[in-house]
Amino acid sequence: MIKVRKGQSQSQLNGSDYFSRGGGSKKLMSSLSNLIEKYLNKLIEHSSGQLIEIQRNELAEKFNCAPSQINYVLTTRFTIERGYMVESRRGGGGFVRIVKVPLSTGELDLVSEVVNLVGDRISERGSDAILARLAEEEIVTQRETAIIGAALSRNVLRIGLPARDQLRANILKAVLITVLKNQGDR
């Protein structure tokens, strides 16, 4: 049984929305990782306080997969760059707590947060995650996200590592600081 926290209902936890019915048999809508991610995001969306607690093994049973698949989803889809903090406790009463962390609203705080998130170097996957989060929070537009992402791709930054990740970080910080400081001009 997946633990139901205050503000969650059992119906939100049944997972039936994550399977498409057709011709009497259940068909997965997309990959298992995507299904698990969508399921967890829906739980977070419907929870009070943007926080959920789940049992890793029970979630694995629900999706008929190994607990390592749940770990994979948690470590790749619920990262700080994407706006989540994940706390895990192992053992008999172990749980996984996922918290959606909102970005600061003040311009200076937001610029500082972005600079800290990016750091001295960042991979293409990391920059894509930060851009996706900023788009999700409606801080940058989808168009800005696409333009910035294209400029930061490894196909454009044709230099070796680690210089490529350092250059990507410098460009990303400069572009985002400019975009964030000029948000009022939209």
C-alpha positions in Angstrom: 0.0 0.0 0.0 1.4 3.4 -0.9 1.2 5.7 2.0 -1.5 8.3 1.7 -0.4 11.7 3.2 -2.8 14.4 4.4 -4.1 16.1 1.3 -3.9 13.0 -0.9 -6.7 10.7 -1.7 -6.5 7.0 -2.4 -8.1 7.6 -5.9 -5.2 9.8 -6.8 -2.9 6.9 -6.1 -4.5 4.2 -8.1 -2.4 4.7 -11.2 -5.2 3.8 -13.7 -4.7 7.1 -15.5 -1.3 5.9 -16.6 -2.5 3.1 -18.8 -4.5 3.4 -22.0 -7.2 0.9 -22.6 -7.8 -0.3 -26.1 -9.2 -3.5 -27.5 -9.6 -4.9 -23.9 -5.9 -5.0 -23.1 -3.8 -2.4 -21.3 -1.2 -0.7 -23.4 1.5 1.5 -21.9 1.2 5.1 -23.2 4.9 5.5 -23.3 8.1 4.2 -21.6 7.9 3.0 -18.1 10.1 5.8 -16.8 7.8 8.4 -18.3 4.8 6.7 -16.8 6.4 6.6 -13.3 7.4 10.3 -13.7 3.9 11.3 -14.7 2.4 9.4 -11.9 4.6 11.0 -9.3 4.1 14.4 -10.7 0.4 14.0 -10.6 0.6 13.0 -6.9 2.8 16.0 -6.2 0.3 18.3 -8.1 -2.6 17.0 -6.0 -0.8 17.1 -2.7 -1.0 19.9 -0.2 2.4 21.4 0.3 3.9 20.0 -2.9 5.2 17.0 -1.0 4.6 13.3 -1.2 6.0 10.2 0.6 6.0 6.8 -1.2 7.3 3.3 -0.5 9.8 2.5 -3.2 9.0 -1.3 -3.2 5.2 -0.7 -3.3 5.6 1.7 -6.2 7.8 -0.9 -8.0 5.0 -3.5 -7.5 2.4 -1.1 -8.8 4.4 -0.6 -12.0 5.6 -4.2 -12.1 9.2 -3.3 -12.2 12.4 -3.6 -10.1 13.0 -1.0 -7.3 16.1 0.0 -9.3 13.8 1.4 -12.0 12.2 3.6 -9.4 15.7 4.7 -8.3 16.5 5.6 -11.9 13.4 7.7 -12.3 14.1 9.5 -9.0 17.8 10.2 -9.8 17.2 11.4 -13.4 13.8 13.0 -13.4 13.5 14.5 -9.9 16.7 16.5 -9.6 17.4 19.8 -8.0 17.8 21.3 -11.5 14.3 20.3 -12.2 13.0 21.7 -8.9 12.8 18.7 -6.7 14.4 17.5 -3.5 14.4 13.8 -2.9 15.0 12.3 0.6 15.3 8.6 0.9 15.2 6.3 4.0 16.0 2.7 3.6 14.9 -0.2 5.8 11.6 -1.8 6.9 9.8 1.5 7.4 11.8 3.2 4.6 10.2 5.8 2.3 11.0 8.3 -0.4 9.9 11.9 0.1 9.8 14.1 -2.9 9.4 17.9 -2.4 8.7 20.3 -5.3 10.8 23.4 -4.5 9.5 26.7 -5.9 12.0 29.2 -7.3 12.4 32.5 -5.5 10.2 35.3 -6.8 12.6 38.2 -6.3 14.8 39.1 -9.4 18.0 39.1 -7.4 17.2 35.9 -5.6 16.3 34.2 -8.8 19.5 35.3 -10.6 21.5 34.1 -7.6 19.7 30.8 -7.6 20.3 30.2 -11.3 24.0 31.1 -11.0 24.4 28.7 -8.1 22.5 25.9 -10.0 24.6 26.3 -13.1 28.0 26.4 -11.3 31.3 26.5 -13.1 30.4 23.8 -15.6 27.3 22.1 -16.8 26.4 19.2 -19.1 23.9 19.6 -21.9 21.5 17.4 -20.0 21.9 19.6 -16.9 21.3 22.8 -18.9 18.3 21.3 -20.6 16.9 20.4 -17.2 17.3 24.0 -15.9 15.7 25.4 -19.0 12.8 23.0 -18.7 12.3 24.0 -15.1 12.4 27.7 -15.9 9.9 27.2 -18.8 7.6 25.1 -16.5 7.7 28.0 -13.9 6.9 30.4 -16.8 10.1 32.4 -16.2 11.3 31.9 -19.7 9.1 31.2 -22.8 9.2 28.0 -24.8 10.7 30.0 -27.6 13.5 31.3 -25.3 14.1 27.8 -24.1 14.5 26.4 -27.6 16.8 29.2 -28.7 19.0 28.9 -25.6 19.0 25.1 -25.8 20.1 25.2 -29.4 22.9 27.6 -28.7 24.2 25.3 -25.8 24.1 22.0 -27.7 27.2 19.9 -28.2 26.7 20.3 -31.9 27.3 24.0 -31.6 29.9 24.0 -28.9 32.4 21.9 -30.8 35.3 21.8 -28.3 36.5 19.1 -26.0 35.5 18.4 -22.4 35.8 19.9 -19.8 36.1 23.2 -21.7 32.7 22.6 -23.4 30.9 22.3 -20.1 32.6 25.3 -18.7 31.8 27.4 -21.8 28.2 26.1 -21.7 27.9 27.2 -18.0 29.3 30.7 -18.8 26.9 31.2 -21.8 23.9 29.8 -19.9 24.5 32.1 -16.9 25.0 35.2 -19.1 21.9 34.5 -21.2 19.7 33.7 -18.2 20.9 36.7 -16.2 20.0 38.9 -19.3 16.6 37.3 -19.8 15.8 37.5 -16.1 16.8 41.1 -15.7 14.7 42.1 -18.8 11.6 40.2 -17.9 9.6 43.4 -17.5 10.2 44.3 -21.1 7.9 41.5 -22.4 
